[in-house]
Amino acid sequence: MRNIQYLSRKTLDKPVVLWDNQDETETKSQYGLAMSRDEELRFREYLIEQGLKFTAERRTILAEVFRRHEHFEAEDIVLGLRASGSRVSRASVYRALPHLVGSGLLRPVHSAEKHGHYEHVFGHDHHDHLICSRCGATIEFKDNGIEKLQERVCVQHDFKPTNHRLEIIGVCASCREGA
């Protein structure tokens, strides 16, 4: 039996078939790459609100992105898709990433390199980064003191934050020892 849901107020007249099996907690792309219902639903809804289609290629890209649990760049996705037998084009990957960011599933992460890196934000706890300017290593950390300071600064300035990103650029211990 198909699970038909209405995604948002903007799409009330458009039923979308999401799942063939209501008991599943994840689905797989044509190439066997798994992702959760929540990720797919959020991406579908975003694309529909943008007047775009949720294509098989976008679904395969989404699954490959969420198969990874580390920072990645577009080329990592391209290589992963090719290794799994997918024929999704490089251009499709590069076009999909801004939509994944726009949907709130990913965010860009600063890198010492000139090309973009990304990380999952959907379903993950907030954290900040220490980034080595020599080797590009990224260290994730969470500090409740920093979070409280940011909240206090916003209150002091009557400012309502919607998001923030803290990245500290410096030189890691390994690079300092090797110098």
Residue pairs with C-beta under 8 A, 6 or more apart in sequence:
1 22
2 17
2 19
2 20
3 17
3 18
3 19
3 20
3 22
4 15
4 16
4 17
4 18
5 15
5 16
5 18
6 12
6 14
6 15
6 16
7 14
7 16
7 41
7 44
7 45
7 48
8 45
8 48
8 49
10 48
10 49
11 45
11 48
11 49
14 48
16 44
16 48
18 37
18 40
18 41
18 44
19 27
19 37
24 37
25 36
25 37
26 34
26 35
26 36
26 37
27 34
27 35
27 37
27 40
28 34
28 35
28 63
29 35
29 56
29 59
29 60
29 62
29 63
29 64
30 56
30 59
30 60
30 86
31 60
31 63
31 81
31 84
31 85
31 86
32 84
33 60
33 63
33 64
33 67
33 84
34 63
34 66
34 67
35 62
35 63
35 66
35 67
36 66
36 123
38 122
38 123
39 62
39 66
39 105
39 122
39 123
40 59
40 62
42 103
42 104
42 105
42 122
43 54
43 58
43 62
43 99
43 100
43 103
43 105
44 54
45 103
46 99
46 102
46 103
46 104
47 53
47 54
47 58
47 99
47 103
48 54
50 99
50 102
52 99
57 88
57 89
57 92
57 96
58 92
58 96
58 99
60 81
60 86
60 88
61 77
61 81
61 88
61 92
61 93
61 96
61 100
62 96
62 100
62 105
64 77
64 80
64 81
64 84
64 86
65 72
65 77
65 100
65 105
65 106
65 118
65 120
66 120
67 80
68 76
68 77
68 80
69 120
70 119
71 109
71 111
71 117
71 118
71 119
71 138
72 117
72 118
72 119
73 111
73 113
73 115
73 116
73 117
73 118
74 90
74 93
74 94
74 97
74 115
74 116
75 115
77 93
77 97
78 88
78 90
78 93
81 88
81 93
97 106
97 116
97 118
100 106
100 118
101 107
101 108
101 118
104 121
104 122
105 120
105 121
105 122
106 118
106 119
106 120
106 121
106 122
107 118
107 119
107 121
107 165
108 116
108 117
108 118
109 116
109 117
109 118
109 119
109 129
109 138
109 167
110 117
110 129
110 131
110 167
110 169
111 117
111 131
111 136
111 138
112 131
112 132
112 133
112 134
112 135
112 136
112 169
113 136
117 138
125 142
126 142
126 147
127 140
127 141
127 142
128 140
128 141
128 142
128 143
128 146
128 165
128 166
128 167
128 168
129 138
129 139
129 140
129 141
129 166
129 167
129 168
130 138
130 139
130 141
130 167
130 168
130 170
130 172
131 137
131 138
131 139
131 167
131 168
131 169
131 170
132 138
132 170
132 171
132 172
132 174
132 175
133 169
133 170
133 171
134 171
134 172
134 175
135 172
135 174
135 175
137 172
137 174
139 172
146 166
150 161
150 164
153 159
154 160
154 161
